[in-house]
Amino acid sequence: MLKAGIVGLPNVGKSTLFNALVENAKADAANFPFCTIEPNVGVVSVPDERLNLLMKISGSKRIVPTQIEFVDIAGLIKGASQGEGLGNKFLSHIRQVDAIVQVVRCFENDDIIHVSGSVDPARDIEVINLELALADLAQVEKRIERVRKQAKNNKEAAEELVVLEKLINELNENKLVRQLDLSEDELNLIQNLELLTLKPVIYATNVSEDDLATGNKWVEEVRKIADAENSKVVIISAQVESELVELSEEERKDFLESLGVEEGGLKSLIRATYDLLGLRTYITTGVQETRAWTIHQGMKAPQAAGVIHTDFERGFIRAETVAYEDLIKCGSMSAAKEKGLVRSEGKDYVVQEGDVLLFRFNV
């Protein structure tokens, strides 16, 4: 399951946003289930209107969306890399996630005291990134001690040592690992370290409802930082998300339109996360169920089949596929076949976003 960790300084709206996101997931639709594993972990189903339409076409008994896990990680303070506050807990949790959602305060409110005394997104981001970089530095230094002994007689260890020494130099210059131009081979050598500054980041700029549609000067500051490190920016309002929980689906739509936006924070964050990680969705549909499956961009049909079950990949013969839009226009699979829109694809077919697939395989 895709995991995203929500991090930030105290009083930036991190926990308010987390609580609102998981509550909005519950309220979004009965077909999109939600569950709480721990007080700070919420598993939500990815909203996908396509599933409802395909369910009607196929007469499916149920729909099964893909899921994403949001982890509300303990608030970070300066010194977390040395164990200050809940630093150690913070760092252990964040190593487990696929992407980091860093909530950045971009609103004024005299009633909510900023931990540093003023609103300054660039400073806040620097504090968090510095703590993550210091934690990575300690991790790399520890690994180097072990690898240096092995490098004399082991080629792979020698290659790893070269990469680790490069990381040491860059981290000492306050650079993030994700900003470095590392080859695929180099990344594979350090994969087991689960470096914090290597993880992709989405900056969730928390604004007042008045700035939700257009952003503000602080959001623009964050955009510049994100562009420099190939990260993403999502404008979000924890205040608005909290209000959406109390509204019906129709009221939500009207409220968001009145603010000049088309979607709430949950959909915006999920869309940004999928885009950042290079993820795509294909769909299977039949009488029993209509289900969405998450794959990496560029996956070929056998690997996509393997997401369902490894036997599907091993025994892959072909994939019958039709584009979602074509199937909806035709109104049924039989009509799509009559118009020649259902194709038979082999092992080299690269699965596209929204493909509706039926796999043929040998057991």
Buried (B, 14 or more C-beta within 10 A) or exposed (E): EBBBBBBBBBBBBBBBBBBBBBBBBBBBBEBBBBEEEEEBBBBBBBBBEBBEBBBEBBEBEEBBBBBBBBBBBBBBBBEBBEEBBBBBEBBEBBBEBBBBBBBBBBBEEEEEEBBBEEBBBEEBBEBBBBBBBBBBBBBBEEBBEEBBEEBEEEEEBBBBBEBBBBBBEBBEEEBBBBBBEBEEEBBEBBEEBBBBBBBBBBBBBBBBBEBBBEBBEBBEBBBEBBEEBEBBBBBBBBBBBBBBBEBEEEEBBEBBEEBEBEEBBBBBBBBBBBEBBEBBBBBBBBEEBBBBBBBEBEBBBBBBBBBBEEEBBEBBEBBBBBBBEBBBEBEEBEBBBEEEBBBEBEEEBBBEEBBBBBBEBEE
